[in-house]
Amino acid sequence: MAVRLAEAYELEAVNRLRKQVNDLHTAGKPEVFKPGFPAELRDFVHVIWNDPEQDIAVCEREGEICGFAVLHHICKPENPFMYERDFLDVDEFCVDEKRRRQGVGRELMAFIRKYAREHGLHRIELNMWEFNRDALAFYETEGFATFRRYMETFV
Ligand SMILES: CC(C)(COP(=O)(O)OP(=O)(O)OC[C@H]1O[C@@H](n2cnc3c(N)ncnc32)[C@H](O)[C@@H]1OP(=O)(O)O)[C@@H](O)C(=O)NCCC(=O)NCCS
């Protein structure tokens, strides 16, 4: 298994996984997420690719891309409430549904930690949807803890 930054020709394989994430989100939060995988969503991978503040990490196993993550360097300037915050945001993260619970996510996360340190970043942030208990269990296993919540009620 090799974890590394993606090559341009691998963006289609990344999109196959991005569709899995969108399907999961659509099923879990249908009032928020648009179903399907329209061209707009597919092409967004190029926006990520062309952004100098973002990188796409992939995990390759037996010649197949079986996991990916979007790594986004974010630097928020100081404001009246908060100090400057400089961190790595993991924006998308997915392991192919047929490769889950085989340690791919763990390998990807190890790469991300190393990547963050190499870029002088010592804090990794991510957000996830509350219904996604599998992701929560994984992230907590990886040492992530909730530091902020979004709440909602319907009226
Ligand atoms: C969440 C996800 C990335 C985990 O990847 P994975 O490759 O299956 O995880 P690993 O095999 O590396 O798991 C490492 C450890 O995390 C924990 N873990 C992983 N998935 C878990 C689950 N579904 N339930 C409970 N614990 C879990 C376990 O402790 C596991 O170790 P073990 O298998 O030896 O018990 C994967 O399920 C996934 O891609 N889900 C769909 C997309 C998604 O939800 N992305 C995140 C939000 S955008």
The ligand as an SDF file (V2000), in Angstrom:
LIG
                    3D

 48 50  0  0  0  0  0  0  0  0999 V2000
  -14.4740    6.4260    7.9910 C   0  0  0  0  0  0  0  0  0  0  0  0
  -13.5440    5.6880    7.0140 C   0  0  0  0  0  0  0  0  0  0  0  0
  -12.6910    6.7020    6.2940 C   0  0  0  0  0  0  0  0  0  0  0  0
  -12.6570    4.7260    7.7850 C   0  0  0  0  0  0  0  0  0  0  0  0
  -11.6880    4.1700    6.9060 O   0  0  0  0  0  0  0  0  0  0  0  0
  -11.1910    2.6380    7.0490 P   0  0  0  0  0  0  0  0  0  0  0  0
  -10.1120    2.4100    6.0790 O   0  0  0  0  0  0  0  0  0  0  0  0
  -12.3700    1.7430    6.9850 O   0  0  0  0  0  0  0  0  0  0  0  0
  -10.6120    2.6420    8.5370 O   0  0  0  0  0  0  0  0  0  0  0  0
   -9.4660    1.6650    9.1290 P   0  0  0  0  0  0  0  0  0  0  0  0
   -9.6520    0.2930    8.5800 O   0  0  0  0  0  0  0  0  0  0  0  0
   -8.1370    2.2950    8.9180 O   0  0  0  0  0  0  0  0  0  0  0  0
   -9.8610    1.6860   10.6640 O   0  0  0  0  0  0  0  0  0  0  0  0
   -8.9400    2.0290   11.6980 C   0  0  0  0  0  0  0  0  0  0  0  0
   -9.6750    1.9050   13.0080 C   0  0  0  0  0  0  0  0  0  0  0  0
  -10.7020    2.9070   13.1060 O   0  0  0  0  0  0  0  0  0  0  0  0
  -11.8510    2.3590   13.7720 C   0  0  0  0  0  0  0  0  0  0  0  0
  -12.9720    2.2760   12.8130 N   0  0  0  0  0  0  0  0  0  0  0  0
  -12.9270    2.4300   11.4730 C   0  0  0  0  0  0  0  0  0  0  0  0
  -14.1590    2.3280   10.9360 N   0  0  0  0  0  0  0  0  0  0  0  0
  -14.9910    2.0660   11.9790 C   0  0  0  0  0  0  0  0  0  0  0  0
  -16.3850    1.8260   12.0630 C   0  0  0  0  0  0  0  0  0  0  0  0
  -17.1680    1.8100   10.9660 N   0  0  0  0  0  0  0  0  0  0  0  0
  -16.9440    1.5880   13.2770 N   0  0  0  0  0  0  0  0  0  0  0  0
  -16.1720    1.5720   14.3910 C   0  0  0  0  0  0  0  0  0  0  0  0
  -14.8160    1.7860   14.3790 N   0  0  0  0  0  0  0  0  0  0  0  0
  -14.2470    2.0340   13.1720 C   0  0  0  0  0  0  0  0  0  0  0  0
  -11.4450    0.9630   14.2330 C   0  0  0  0  0  0  0  0  0  0  0  0
  -10.8560    1.0740   15.5170 O   0  0  0  0  0  0  0  0  0  0  0  0
  -10.4100    0.5950   13.1900 C   0  0  0  0  0  0  0  0  0  0  0  0
   -9.5210   -0.4220   13.6400 O   0  0  0  0  0  0  0  0  0  0  0  0
   -9.9550   -1.9830   13.5330 P   0  0  0  0  0  0  0  0  0  0  0  0
  -10.5290   -2.2040   12.1650 O   0  0  0  0  0  0  0  0  0  0  0  0
   -8.6710   -2.6970   13.7670 O   0  0  0  0  0  0  0  0  0  0  0  0
  -10.9890   -2.1910   14.6070 O   0  0  0  0  0  0  0  0  0  0  0  0
  -14.3550    4.8680    5.9870 C   0  0  0  0  0  0  0  0  0  0  0  0
  -15.3440    4.1150    6.6650 O   0  0  0  0  0  0  0  0  0  0  0  0
  -15.0660    5.7030    4.9370 C   0  0  0  0  0  0  0  0  0  0  0  0
  -14.4780    6.0700    3.9320 O   0  0  0  0  0  0  0  0  0  0  0  0
  -16.3600    6.0140    5.1320 N   0  0  0  0  0  0  0  0  0  0  0  0
  -17.1480    6.7090    4.1320 C   0  0  0  0  0  0  0  0  0  0  0  0
  -16.7160    8.1130    3.8500 C   0  0  0  0  0  0  0  0  0  0  0  0
  -16.7400    8.9620    5.0860 C   0  0  0  0  0  0  0  0  0  0  0  0
  -17.6030    8.8300    5.9350 O   0  0  0  0  0  0  0  0  0  0  0  0
  -15.7770    9.8860    5.1570 N   0  0  0  0  0  0  0  0  0  0  0  0
  -15.6470   10.7640    6.2840 C   0  0  0  0  0  0  0  0  0  0  0  0
  -16.5530   11.9060    6.2850 C   0  0  0  0  0  0  0  0  0  0  0  0
  -16.4020   12.9280    4.8880 S   0  0  0  0  0  0  0  0  0  0  0  0
  1  2  1  0
  2  3  1  0
  2  4  1  0
  2 36  1  0
  4  5  1  0
  5  6  1  0
  6  7  2  0
  6  8  1  0
  6  9  1  0
  9 10  1  0
 10 11  2  0
 10 12  1  0
 10 13  1  0
 13 14  1  0
 14 15  1  0
 15 16  1  0
 15 30  1  0
 16 17  1  0
 17 18  1  0
 17 28  1  0
 18 19  1  0
 18 27  1  0
 19 20  2  0
 20 21  1  0
 21 22  1  0
 21 27  2  0
 22 23  1  0
 22 24  2  0
 24 25  1  0
 25 26  2  0
 26 27  1  0
 28 29  1  0
 28 30  1  0
 30 31  1  0
 31 32  1  0
 32 33  2  0
 32 34  1  0
 32 35  1  0
 36 37  1  0
 36 38  1  0
 38 39  2  0
 38 40  1  0
 40 41  1  0
 41 42  1  0
 42 43  1  0
 43 44  2  0
 43 45  1  0
 45 46  1  0
 46 47  1  0
 47 48  1  0
M  END
$$$$
